Amino acid sequence: MRVVIQRVAEASVTIANRQVSSIANGLLILLGIEDSDTRDDIEWLTKKITQLRIFDDGQGVMNLSVVDVRGELLVISQFTLHASTKKGNRPSYIKAARPEVAIPLYHQFVEMLRNTSSRPVLTGEFGAMMNVSLVNHGPVTIWMDSKNRE
């Protein structure tokens, strides 16, 4: 499971010219799921995300979590995070999980993130063509892979 986490001043997702979700101060999380992902990957990532100290404290030091600042979270499914560009110029998405595997894991991730953070967690729509808008605050962007726990 891979995520790109962006600290945002605001973010929103629009589907078919209709805004379906928007957040103010918080985290935009782009989530890529692969076939080998399990509940353990979800548990590890949701714990890391909610405890990640990337918000400024009173001295301007990144020392607070999204929970500490009472931020919001927006989760967007993004299978392209598992793109392989090893051969040729057209990315391969063979490692990305098929919908029958990915959709239940996506919903588990969102629910566990809600439970772990006790914060609002909004979403886009799995598999939809979405337009995502954001104001990356900082900018702060962090990439994590549950198979490479650095």
N, C-alpha and C positions, 0 to 999 in steps of 0.2 A: 504494500500500500504506500503510495506516495502522496505527499501534500506539498503545495506551495502556499505559504502563509504570508499574507500581506497585512501589515498594520495600516488601518485606514481611518481617515476622518469621516468618510462616508463611502457607501457602496450600494449598488442596486443591480437587479437583474430584470431584463425585459424580454418577454416572449410574445411574438406576433404583435408588436407595438403596444403591449400592455405590461406595465410594471407589476411584477408579481411579488417582489420582495425588495426591501431597502433597509439599511442599517445606518446608524451614525457611528460614533467612535467605537472601534472594535477590530475584529479580524475577518478578512475575506479568506476563505479556505478553499482552494482548488483541490479536489480529491480524485486521485486515479487509483483504480482497483484492478488487481491482477488475479488470475485463477488460483494462485497458491495462498491468497490472503485468508486469514482466520480471525476469530474473535480475539486472539492474542495480539494481532496487529492492531486491531481497533482499540483495545485496552491501552496498549503502549502509546499509540498516537494521541488518543484523547487526553490521557494523563499529561503527556509532554506539552500538548497545545495549551491546556488550561493552566499549567504551571510555568509556561515560558515567560520569562521576565523581559519583556520588550517594550513596556510602556514607561514613560518618564515619571520619576518621583518628583518631589518638591525642589530638588536640586538639579533637575534636568538629566538625571542618570537613569538609564533603562534598568529599573529595579522592581517594576510592578508587573503583575500578570493581568490578563483580560478580566479575571475574576476580581482582582484588587481594584481595578478602575471601573468595575461594573459595566464593562463593555458588552457589545452585542457580537454575534457571530453569524456569518453567512457562508453556507456550504454549497459549492457548485461542483457537480460531477464533471470530470474531465478525463476521458480515456486517453487523450493525447499525451498525458504525462508519462505513459508507458511506450512512447514512440521509440523505435530503434532506427537510427540513421547510419548504422554500420555499413550497409551496402547500398550503393546507388544514391539517388536524390529524392526518391519517394519514401517517406517514413513507413515502416512496418508497425502495425499495432497488434501483432500476434500475441504479445504478452498481456494485453488488456483483457480483462474478464468479459465474457459474453453477458448480455443482460440478465439471463436466468441465474447467473452467479452473482453478478455485480449489484443488482437491485436490492436483494435482501441485505447484503453487506453494507450498502449505502445507507439504508434505513437504520440498520443497527448502529452504524457510525454516528448518524445524526442523533439518535436517541441516547446513546452513551455520552455523547458530547453534552447534551442537555442535562443529563443526570450528573455528570462529573463537574460541570461548570455552574449549574444552577442559574444559568443565564439564558436569555432568549437566543434560540438558534433558528435562523430562517434558512430557506433553501431556494434553489431554482427548481427545475423539473428534469428529472433524470432522462437523458436521451434527447431532450428538446434542443432545437437551435436557439441559443440564448445570446443576448447582448448583455455583457457585464460591464458596468461602469464603476470606476473607483477613483478616489483620491488617496493615493498611497502616502501616508503620513510619515515623513522622515527623509527619504523613503526607507522603509524597513520591509525586506522580503527575505523569507527563510524557506529553504527546501529541506524536507525530511523524507526518508525512506525507511519504513519499518523493517526492511530486510538488511539495512546498513545502519545499525544503531550506533552512530558515532557520539 
